[in-house]
Amino acid sequence: MDEPEQSPFKLNRGRVLILALGVLVIIIALSTALGGINAYQALREANAEATSTAPATTQ
């Protein structure tokens, strides 16, 4: 009873897991490169401060 040879391109559980982990690493890397959550929070705080201290010069 010979086992059939697996194709090098056929997806099995191990390859799907490696693929999913690779996608997760790419998403984390892109998020870090774009500034992450800390930069977003700093941007929100700066925006709130800029809009709250705007001078009111209406006549």
C-alpha positions as CSV (number, residue, x, y, z in Angstrom):
1,M,0.0,0.0,0.0
2,D,1.9,2.9,-1.3
3,E,0.9,6.4,-0.2
4,P,0.3,8.8,-3.1
5,E,2.9,11.5,-3.5
6,Q,1.7,14.9,-2.3
7,S,1.9,17.8,-4.7
8,P,4.2,20.6,-3.5
9,F,1.4,23.1,-4.3
10,K,-1.4,21.3,-2.5
11,L,-2.7,23.0,0.6
12,N,-2.8,20.9,3.7
13,R,-3.3,21.8,7.4
14,G,0.3,22.7,8.0
15,R,0.6,24.9,4.9
16,V,-2.6,26.7,5.7
17,L,-1.4,27.4,9.2
18,I,1.9,28.8,7.9
19,L,0.1,30.9,5.3
20,A,-2.3,32.3,8.0
21,L,0.6,33.1,10.3
22,G,2.5,34.8,7.4
23,V,-0.5,37.0,6.6
24,L,-0.8,37.9,10.3
25,V,2.9,38.9,10.4
26,I,2.4,41.1,7.3
27,I,-0.6,42.8,8.8
28,I,1.4,43.5,12.0
29,A,4.3,44.8,10.0
30,L,2.1,47.2,8.0
31,S,0.4,48.4,11.1
32,T,3.7,49.2,12.8
33,A,5.0,50.9,9.7
34,L,2.0,53.1,9.5
35,G,2.3,54.2,13.1
36,G,0.3,51.8,15.1
37,I,-2.4,52.6,17.6
38,N,-0.2,55.0,19.6
39,A,0.2,57.4,16.7
40,Y,-3.6,57.3,16.1
41,Q,-4.2,58.2,19.7
42,A,-1.7,61.0,19.6
43,L,-3.4,62.4,16.5
44,R,-6.8,62.3,18.2
45,E,-5.5,64.1,21.2
46,A,-3.7,66.8,19.0
47,N,-6.9,67.3,17.0
48,A,-9.0,67.7,20.2
49,E,-6.6,70.2,21.6
50,A,-6.4,72.2,18.4
51,T,-10.2,72.4,18.1
52,S,-10.8,73.2,21.7
53,T,-8.3,76.1,22.0
54,A,-9.1,77.7,18.7
55,P,-9.5,81.5,19.1
56,A,-13.0,82.8,18.7
57,T,-12.8,85.9,16.6
58,T,-16.4,86.5,15.5
59,Q,-17.6,90.1,15.2
